[in-house]
């Protein structure tokens, strides 16, 4: 009898995580998957919370671990899940974030425009499926919601998926932000399937409400923290400037041939990425940080100043408010920065810009968390008696931000302008 392959990983959040099937071990050992070691899960959050240096590999393994627990619990309740389906849903969650690029969402809209990370994940899964002789077929069908058992897809991508369950638990652990702590173990115990849909038993109502409130608090306290927001937007501006200079014919070597390739493309679409998937799967945070350290010495003032200050954590100032910023004030700031840095006003737009951050706690129109009651009735979490998650919390919260250069503390003009903002 052949000995079963097995690997045990010691995780700081859950303890021991076990990989006990050849396909799972081969996926984890693949260079595409190992790249996740070199991508931070929370991008620049470590600039605020120094402990937030965990990677997408940590998160992927954690979500996989929770998926194993969820499948075991559903089986105990009589839900039919075959061995093939179990392996499929585990491969789907293990690879659900494989398509993330360096610094994740910050670069998704700059370096690889118009190609969402989920689409990139699917492309990589299909490539791996070819390498592993079709063994990922079930996982791909579950990932794309093309499997007859819809609840399997909901475990991978839904309001109560293992992705969210792990990142809230893991991110609160590594940041030390207790507001993000959720009762993931209790929620998993209360999962059930009714009429083919993933639901939770009524005993979990308060745990689900805590889960949703924790998401809201983590977004504003961590993910959309103004310092994190500033750093991410600075990186976007740096890459936009680098690409602008490259496309105008200037030399902007990054010290990374892979990053150089994507910067030199006037447009990066799905077809280009598919053709050069091996190149994309070499991109990681180290390419970008190496480029910033290289560009600190570039003759272009905009590129070098932004790069140097992001490396040194001298970030753009950020103001947040509920209404859009006055355009006149923004233009005044641009003129002032242009004068102070001796650059054209149009280039000052790299140092002064506005935008909007949005967070929705729970949108019952797009996705639902259904509660299964003992009498067999089903209600949306927002419709239960004395619901905490009601219309107020379900509505989107919008905050307008202004990022602006203001490192000259002695400038009375900046101080006066700051009071007007």
C-alpha positions in Angstrom: 0.0 0.0 0.0 1.4 3.4 -1.1 2.2 5.8 1.7 -0.1 8.9 1.7 1.8 12.2 1.0 1.4 14.6 3.9 2.7 17.9 5.0 2.0 19.8 8.3 2.3 23.6 8.4 2.5 25.4 11.7 0.2 28.5 11.4 0.3 31.2 14.1 -3.5 31.7 13.8 -5.0 28.2 13.7 -2.1 25.9 14.8 -1.3 23.0 12.5 -2.6 23.0 8.9 -2.5 19.6 7.1 -2.0 19.0 3.4 -2.6 15.4 2.7 -3.3 14.9 -1.0 -0.8 14.9 -3.8 -2.6 17.4 -5.9 -2.7 20.0 -3.0 1.0 19.4 -2.3 1.9 19.8 -6.0 -0.1 23.1 -6.2 1.6 24.5 -3.1 5.0 23.5 -4.4 4.4 25.2 -7.8 6.3 28.4 -8.6 3.0 30.2 -9.4 1.8 29.5 -5.8 5.2 30.1 -4.2 5.1 33.7 -5.6 2.4 34.4 -3.0 5.1 34.3 -0.4 6.4 37.5 -1.9 3.2 39.5 -1.9 1.9 41.2 1.3 -1.7 40.4 2.1 -2.3 43.9 3.3 -0.1 46.0 1.0 1.0 49.1 2.9 -0.9 48.4 6.2 2.4 47.6 7.9 3.2 51.4 7.7 0.5 51.8 10.3 0.4 48.4 12.0 4.0 47.1 11.9 2.9 43.5 12.5 0.8 43.4 9.3 3.6 41.7 7.2 1.8 38.4 6.6 1.6 37.3 3.0 -1.0 36.0 0.5 0.4 32.6 1.0 -0.5 32.7 4.7 -4.0 33.8 3.9 -4.4 31.1 1.2 -3.4 28.3 3.5 -5.6 29.7 6.3 -8.7 29.8 4.0 -7.9 26.3 2.9 -7.8 25.2 6.6 -11.2 26.7 7.3 -12.6 25.1 4.1 -11.6 21.7 5.5 -13.4 22.5 8.7 -16.5 23.7 6.9 -16.7 20.6 4.7 -16.4 18.3 7.7 -19.1 20.2 9.6 -21.5 20.1 6.6 -20.9 16.4 6.2 -21.7 15.8 9.9 -25.1 17.4 9.2 -25.8 15.0 6.4 -24.9 17.3 3.4 -23.6 15.1 0.6 -20.1 16.2 -0.5 -18.1 13.6 -2.5 -14.3 13.1 -2.2 -13.9 14.7 -5.7 -16.0 17.7 -4.6 -14.1 18.1 -1.4 -10.8 18.1 -3.3 -12.3 20.5 -5.9 -13.5 23.1 -3.3 -10.1 22.9 -1.5 -8.2 23.5 -4.7 -10.6 26.4 -5.5 -10.0 28.2 -2.2 -6.3 27.4 -2.2 -6.0 29.2 -5.6 -8.7 31.9 -5.2 -6.1 34.7 -4.9 -3.4 33.3 -7.1 -4.0 36.1 -9.6 -3.2 39.0 -7.3 -0.3 41.1 -8.5 2.2 43.0 -6.3 0.5 45.3 -3.8 -2.8 43.8 -4.9 -5.6 46.3 -5.6 -3.3 49.3 -5.8 -1.7 48.0 -8.9 -4.7 46.2 -10.4 -5.9 49.4 -11.9 -2.5 50.7 -13.1 -0.2 47.9 -14.2 -2.8 45.5 -15.5 -5.7 47.7 -16.4 -9.1 46.2 -17.1 -8.2 42.6 -16.0 -9.6 41.8 -12.5 -7.5 39.6 -10.2 -10.3 36.9 -10.2 -10.0 36.6 -14.0 -6.2 36.3 -13.6 -6.7 33.6 -11.0 -8.9 31.7 -13.4 -6.3 32.0 -16.2 -3.6 30.6 -13.8 -5.9 27.8 -12.6 -6.6 26.8 -16.2 -2.8 26.8 -17.0 -2.2 24.6 -13.9 -5.1 22.3 -14.9 -3.2 21.6 -18.2 0.0 20.9 -16.3 -1.8 18.6 -13.8 -3.7 16.6 -16.5 -7.1 18.0 -15.8 -7.1 17.4 -12.0 -8.3 21.0 -11.4 -11.5 20.6 -13.5 -13.9 20.3 -10.6 -12.2 23.1 -8.7 -12.5 25.4 -11.7 -16.2 24.6 -12.1 -16.7 25.4 -8.4 -14.7 28.7 -8.7 -16.7 29.9 -11.7 -20.0 28.8 -10.2 -20.5 26.3 -12.9 -21.0 23.4 -10.5 -24.5 22.1 -9.8 -24.0 22.4 -6.0 -24.1 26.1 -5.7 -23.2 26.1 -1.9 -19.7 24.9 -2.8 -19.1 28.1 -4.8 -20.6 30.1 -1.9 -18.0 28.6 0.4 -15.3 30.0 -2.0 -16.9 33.3 -3.0 -19.9 34.7 -1.0 -20.9 36.7 2.0 -19.8 33.9 4.3 -16.9 32.5 2.3 -13.7 31.1 3.8 -11.8 34.0 2.1 -13.5 36.6 4.3 -13.5 34.4 7.3 -9.8 34.0 7.2 -8.7 37.5 6.2 -10.7 39.1 9.0 -9.4 36.7 11.5 -5.8 36.8 10.2 -5.7 40.6 9.6 -7.0 41.4 13.1 -4.4 38.9 14.5 -1.4 40.5 12.7 -2.5 44.1 13.1 -3.6 43.7 16.8 -6.9 45.4 16.0 -9.3 43.6 18.2 -12.4 45.1 16.5 -11.8 42.6 13.7 -12.0 39.5 15.8 -14.9 37.3 14.7 -16.2 34.0 16.1 -15.2 32.1 13.0 -15.3 28.8 14.8 -18.9 29.3 15.9 -20.0 30.5 12.5 -18.4 27.4 10.9 -20.3 25.1 13.4 -23.6 26.8 12.4 -23.2 26.5 8.7 -25.9 24.4 6.9 -27.3 23.8 3.4 -31.0 24.3 2.7 -32.4 23.9 -0.8 -28.9 23.9 -2.3 -28.0 27.2 -0.7 -25.5 27.9 2.0 -27.1 29.3 5.2 -26.6 29.6 8.9 -28.7 28.2 11.7 -30.6 30.8 13.8 -28.3 30.2 16.8 -25.6 32.1 14.9 -27.5 35.3 14.3 -25.4 37.3 16.8 -22.2 35.8 15.5 -23.1 36.9 12.0 -24.0 40.4 13.1 -20.6 40.6 14.9 -18.9 39.3 11.7 -20.5 42.1 9.6 -19.9 44.9 12.0 -16.2 43.7 12.3 -15.9 43.9 8.5 -17.1 47.5 8.7 -14.8 48.5 11.5 -11.8 46.8 9.9 -12.3 48.7 6.6 -12.3 52.1 8.1 -9.7 51.4 10.8 -7.3 49.3 8.8 -7.9 48.7 5.1 -9.0 52.3 4.3 -6.9 54.0 7.1 -5.8 57.4 5.7 -2.1 56.6 6.0 -2.6 53.3 4.1 -4.7 55.1 1.6 -2.0 57.7 1.1 0.8 55.2 0.5 -1.3 53.2 -2.0 -2.3 56.2 -3.9 1.4 57.4 -4.0 2.4 54.1 -5.5 -0.3 54.4 -8.1 1.0 57.9 -9.0 4.5 56.6 -9.2 3.7 53.9 -11.6 1.5 56.2 -13.7 4.4 58.6 -13.9 6.9 55.9 -14.8 4.6 54.6 -17.6 4.0 58.2 -18.9 7.8 58.7 -19.1 8.4 55.4 -20.8 5.7 55.9 -23.4 7.1 59.4 -24.1 10.4 57.8 -25.0 12.4 58.4 -21.9 14.5 55.7 -20.2 13.0 54.5 -16.9 14.7 51.2 -16.1 13.2 49.6 -13.0 15.9 47.0 -12.3 13.3 44.3 -12.9 13.0 43.0 -16.5 9.5 41.7 -15.7 8.2 45.0 -14.4 9.9 46.8 -17.3 8.0 44.6 -19.8 4.6 45.6 -18.4 5.5 49.3 -18.0 6.5 49.4 -21.7 3.1 48.3 -22.9 0.7 51.1 -23.9 -2.2 48.9 -22.8 -2.2 45.6 -21.0 -5.3 43.5 -21.8 -6.4 39.9 -21.0 -4.9 38.6 -24.3 -1.5 40.1 -23.5 -1.4 38.7 -20.0 -2.5 35.3 -21.2 0.3 35.3 -23.7 2.8 36.3 -21.1 1.4 34.6 -18.0 4.8 33.3 -17.0 6.0 36.9 -16.8 3.1 38.0 -14.8 3.6 35.1 -12.3 7.1 36.4 -11.6 5.8 39.9 -10.5 5.8 40.5 -6.8 6.3 43.2 -4.2 10.1 42.9 -4.4 10.0 44.0 -8.1 8.1 47.2 -7.1 10.1 48.1 -4.1 13.3 47.5 -6.0 12.0 49.8 -8.7 11.2 52.6 -6.2 14.7 52.4 -4.7 16.1 52.6 -8.3 13.8 55.5 -9.3 14.8 57.6 -6.2 17.8 58.6 -8.3 15.9 59.2 -11.6 16.4 62.7 -13.1 12.6 63.2 -13.3 11.7 65.2 -10.3 8.2 63.9 -9.9 9.3 60.2 -10.1 12.3 60.6 -7.9 10.6 62.7 -5.2 7.5 60.4 -4.9 9.7 57.3 -4.9 12.1 58.6 -2.2 9.3 59.8 0.0 7.3 56.6 -0.2 10.5 54.6 0.7 11.2 56.9 3.6 7.5 56.9 4.7 7.2 60.6 4.1 3.7 60.4 2.8 1.2 62.8 1.3 -1.1 64.4 3.8 -4.7 63.1 3.7 -8.0 64.8 4.6 -11.3 63.0 4.7 -14.8 64.4 4.6 -18.4 63.5 3.7 -18.6 65.9 0.8 -16.5 66.5 -2.3 -13.6 69.0 -1.9 -13.8 72.5 -3.3 -12.2 72.5 -6.7 -10.9 76.0 -6.1 -9.0 74.9 -3.0 -7.6 71.9 -4.9 -6.3 74.1 -7.7 -4.7 76.5 -5.2 -2.9 73.6 -3.7 -1.7 72.5 -7.1 -0.4 75.9 -7.9 1.4 76.2 -4.6 3.0 72.8 -5.0 4.1 73.6 -8.5 5.7 76.8 -7.3 7.4 75.1 -4.3 8.8 72.2 -6.3 9.5 74.3 -9.5 7.4 72.0 -11.7 4.6 72.7 -14.2 1.1 72.9 -12.7 -0.1 69.8 -14.6 2.7 67.8 -13.0 1.5 69.0 -9.6 -1.5 66.7 -10.1 0.8 63.9 -9.0 1.1 65.5 -5.6 -2.4 66.9 -5.2 -5.5 64.8 -6.1 -8.9 63.8 -4.8 -10.9 60.6 -4.8 -13.6 58.7 -3.1 -13.5 55.7 -0.7 -16.7 53.5 -0.3 -17.5 50.7 2.1 -20.8 48.8 2.4 -21.3 46.6 5.4 -24.0 44.4 3.9 -25.8 44.7 0.6 -28.7 42.3 0.5 -29.5 43.1 -3.1 -26.2 41.7 -4.5 -25.6 39.0 -1.8 -27.6 37.6 1.1 -26.9 35.9 4.3 -29.9 33.7 4.9 -30.8 32.4 8.4 -32.5 29.0 8.7 -34.9 28.9 11.6 -36.0 25.7 13.5 -39.5 25.8 11.9 -37.9 25.6 8.4 -38.5 29.3 7.6 -35.7 31.4 6.0 -35.0 35.1 6.5 -32.3 37.4 5.4 -30.1 38.6 8.3 -31.4 42.1 7.8 -35.0 40.9 8.2 -34.8 39.0 11.5 -36.5 40.5 14.6 -34.6 43.4 16.2 -32.0 43.1 13.4 -28.8 45.0 14.0 -28.0 44.9 10.3 -30.8 47.1 9.0 -31.1 49.7 6.2 -28.8 52.1 7.9 -25.9 49.7 8.1 -26.7 48.2 4.7 -26.3 51.5 2.9 -22.9 52.4 1.5 -20.6 54.8 3.4 -18.7 57.2 1.2 -15.8 59.3 2.2 -14.1 61.8 -0.1 -10.3 62.1 0.3 -7.8 64.8 -0.6 -4.1 63.8 -0.9 -1.7 66.7 -1.0 2.0 67.5 -0.6 2.7 69.5 2.6 6.1 68.8 4.1 7.2 72.4 4.5 6.0 72.9 8.0 7.3 76.5 8.1 5.2 77.6 5.2 2.5 79.9 6.5 0.7 79.7 3.1 0.4 75.9 3.5 -0.8 76.3 7.0 -3.5 78.8 6.0 -4.5 76.6 3.1 -4.7 73.6 5.4 -7.2 75.4 7.6 -9.4 76.1 4.6 -9.5 72.4 3.6 
